[in-house]
């Protein structure tokens, strides 16, 4: 065993591809910068004079570009390579952030705030999801579930945990706008680690030489892959269902819990704890997926588990009023099961050949972006008609539908084995 192998063995043993280590660190720091304002930008803007509807419109425009960037991320990796795609994400975020902070935000010029803030939305999908595609190309199948679990660990840890904690410290010291300027430092440092310090080499053009002459054809492949391999489209639908409730719950669940004796402060603590649970189980289900099987893990722990604990989030405070511990426990278990979908990022590119992995990941990434719309849209469309109870059953029902859809996500070798078994039975 060489010294290099000894150095790499610990990282590989815990599931991080050692040759991509600095990429993971870079994504963590980049997402920390990108997520600095997510927990406070809307109330801050409302305090400065915008209406709630205007603040919501701003974040909606941001969500549109997230979805577009998520779809383009995979196919751009195959068209121009992961490093250039990630740098494009850095560039779009930086342009949007600088313009937002210099010409739009100071005077609350809403007509300029919408496009400048929206441009930022291209940043993290092009950066982070391009690295996720990089992982799928450069990680052996036996390690892929764990590698993807670590990706979602650093992604969520930066976006939803470290960014919020840093803001809670920075805002009293340097103010809201100063904190937003510091975000650029994290973006630049994260990009330096992931693109420059990370020395791993990948040449996806070699996967299919015919594609390098026609970049437009490669971009179209991000749509045509659904027709070529319908299972990828099913995986995209499952991915949308995965986090739809994550964006729906904050719109109505705190109000419901408040009526059951759970204060807003307590709810925020529960919500934060949910995602500490989630990032921990991102790793656990990466390991479980590699051992138990990616499809089984997504179906039983992800879809069925989330469906059950979605209902528990409604019925626990209903039957046990003001029992914060039980409500928090239901939330923690829901957050854990939300991580049960992690192996989907390993399963989906494995449904297709090497030349279509980027396109398959683009559909999955598009699903991740569409979550931002589907959750709030469900609340908007059905809250008045169904109420909280009906909404919770609707969201739980979507998870159970996802469990059924997961049955169709069989890997090529599973299908071959099934056909071979049927042939043998007929011969016998």
Secondary structure, DSSP 8 states (H G I E B T S, - for coil): --HHHHHHHHHHHHT--GGGHHHHHHHHHHHHHHTTTTTTHHHHHHHHT--HHHHHHHHHHHHHHHHHHHHHHHHHHHHH-HHHHHHHHHHHHHHHHHHIIIIITTTT-HHHHHHHHHHHHHHHIIIIIHHHHHHHHHS-HHHHHHHHHHHHHHHHIIIIIIHHHHHHHHHHHHHHHHHHHHHHHHHHHHHIIIIII------GGGG-GGGGG-HHHHHHHHHHHHHH-HHHHHHHHHHHHHHHHHHHHHHHHHHHHHHTT--HHHHHHHHHHHHHHHHHHHHHHHHHHHHH-HHHIIIIIIIIHHHHHHHHHHHHHHHSTT-HHHHHHHHHHHHHHHGGGTTHHHHTGGGS-GGGHHHHHHHHHHHHHHHHHHHHHHHHHHHHHHHHHHHHHHHHHHHHHHHHHHTT---HHHHHHHHHHHHHHHH-
